[in-house]
Amino acid sequence: PQVPAVDLQIQQRMSKVKHKVAVISGKGGVGKSFVSSNLAMALAAQGKSVGLVDVDFHGPSAPKMLGVRGQALVADENGIVPVQGPFGVKVVSIDFLLPKDDTPVVWRGAIKHTAIKQFLGDVNWGELDYLIVDMPPGTGDEALSVAQLVPNITGFVVVTIPSEVSTLAVRRSITFARTVNVKILGVIENMSYFMCPTDGSTHYIFGENKGRRMAEEMGVQLLGQIPIDPEISAANDVGEPFFSKHPTSSTSKVFLSIAEGL
Ligand code: ADP
């Protein structure tokens, strides 16, 4: 059978990438981009060569969380050159191609499919230990495209907060992953708890250990728990990469331990 040239190109590019890990979530706003970006930095800090491809076209926030917003993608004879992020993480995002902050991406599934093809096949990723795919929330077009287009995808990492609405949506994502035959590498529970800076008491804002329980019930591993922390949202808001700004924080240690096991 005839294989389209672009798919051959994806095959070629992706054959040089050892692990392809897509970070998914049931819902938006649970910290998927924060987790993708900081996991990428943690892997790179451990000496791995890492790329991050942002296919969250409608809400591309990984560049800001990696501190590389406002940079531009260029191309040379070997393809599109990724932007260099902290620890040498190679970053590609639609955000680098949008003219203004308030430019929306109004695309149907077919166009997003084509864009994902280009991000995988036209970018000169080179040899990578890990390619982290920051997915949009949910189980829509992009998730299907990634499952279909990435050859030998290593698996999905699922981000949730411990609320019922988020864990319910994650159950759907896990079932989706099983439907498309992609392995679930595990669940990361974000915003697990808040530790009061004045008296050190722990508060379970969205409920205690609901992510852990959901993971157990669905038969998937809980990879780590990350607190709700004003330092995290502050770093993300100003576009400073949290992991490199607070390398010895307990949260960065959680990312390092997840990265080690990946
Ligand atoms: P998603 O990619 O799931 O839509 P984001 O990564 O964009 O979510 O995070 C949503 C918002 O929550 C951002 O403003 C981010 O800075 C903030 N955030 C994420 N994780 C935490 C956390 N653990 N503590 C505090 N704020 C967080």
Boltz pocket constraint, residues with backbone or C-beta under 6 A from the ligand:
constraints:
  - pocket:
      binder: B
      contacts: [[A, 25], [A, 27], [A, 28], [A, 29], [A, 30], [A, 31], [A, 32], [A, 33], [A, 34], [A, 35], [A, 61], [A, 135], [A, 137], [A, 190], [A, 191], [A, 226], [A, 227], [A, 228], [A, 229], [A, 230], [A, 232], [A, 233], [A, 234], [A, 236], [A, 237]]
      max_distance: 6.0
